[in-house]
Amino acid sequence: MKNIFLETYGCQMNEYDSELIRSILAENNFKFVSSQEAAQVVLINTCAVRENAHQKIFHRLDELKGMKRRGEIKVVGVLGCMAQSLRKDLAEHSPTVDIVAGPDSYKKLPNLLNAVSESSAKGFDFSLSEFETYADVTPKRLAGVNAWIAVMRGCDNFCTFCVVPYTRGRERSRTVESVLNEAHRIESEGFKQVTILGQNVNSYSSEGNDFADLMKQLAEKTHIPRIRFTSPHPKDFPRRLLHIIAEYPSLCKQIHLPLQAGNDAVLQRMNRTYSKKEFYALVDEIREIIPGVGLTTDVIVGFSGETDAEFEDTFEVMERVRFDSAFIFKYSERKNTIASRELPDDVPEHLKTERIVRLNELQRQISKEINQSEVGTTKTVLIESVSKKDPNQWLGKTDQNKGVVFTAENLKPGDFVEVAITSATTNTLLGEIATPVKKPLKVLSLSI
Ligand code: SF4
């Protein structure tokens, strides 16, 4: 049972964790296959942040149940955040699932898999560690343009709606040296963009270095052309970092700043520990220090007790700040969170729907206006892939992380090009190549 098919759901941290899992298992002679048909083992790296993520995975487990019954696969493993949060249910009540391993248990996977294949027993491990950072594991990355480095894991903030502190444990950071070593490896492997990850990335702290120190060293000591990070917390965003981002061209002029709500009472119930006024002040400072910065956010509508007036405050913040884009979600109660114990999920579904529709409409309008104001400008674009809609076109990203679609020949993913923006939609800039493409020099053979 050495052939594994690994599926990843959820955030960029999960993508990164899947690279760690690939590395740990490959070191132990397991093989990863690209199709389920060639696998005896299916591992699902899961997300627990929202209810629909859970539903997706339960639906997938139903499919795998049939495959297991027909003998098409032998072992099913559930890994990651959902494995940690629903450990007992999965371990005791799901006959489909053979292995359950939380985010700090990946080094135990080879033993768990070997034990399961030698007997019909199940294998579980969901111990959380105060120290595990996987700094000693070299992630097995798929070749491409983008790479990730998790510099810290866990979260100590305990926002009342969030399950992360329970699924990923306490905050711990890697040393600057280990992050730089990984960055140099990424550079030598030819990746053009790295995203620095942490559940609460600006809580990074190691040997007297804070997150601003780490980003400065990455900018100074590597030649990676684009360096991003996600996600910071507005309560303690290091102001020094703004000047560092403004100073170094490789640090992208883009910040994802989760708002979650724009009303002080809701923010307090969420335990976000900042106010609407403080959020405005931070946004003003960001825009003053980094002109033209791309700002994106996350918002939850219909959190416990959210009144019409409280929602209107969130609407007002979105209207005033004018984010480039936003991920807006309806509140869904997560098991084991503070909110699930102390705050009722009492906003009726129809009101949550009404509010998300209004906020999405507002955001679509704002995103479209901002994008259309880019028409006539020229952007430096990093090509990431062919466009999903039209394989004859390229999809690339600006420094502000905006998608740009354009046509050009003799290019490839990883190339940087100047693109003149000719039109725009809500989500995408459209353009045409502005710089002549450098063609390879012809080698002349001279006969003497
Ligand atoms: S900062 Fe809050 S929302 Fe973010 S991971 Fe920590 S507890 Fe969850």
Boltz pocket constraint, residues with backbone or C-beta under 6 A from the ligand:
constraints:
  - pocket:
      binder: B
      contacts: [[A, 155], [A, 156], [A, 157], [A, 158], [A, 159], [A, 162], [A, 163], [A, 164], [A, 165], [A, 199], [A, 200], [A, 233]]
      max_distance: 6.0
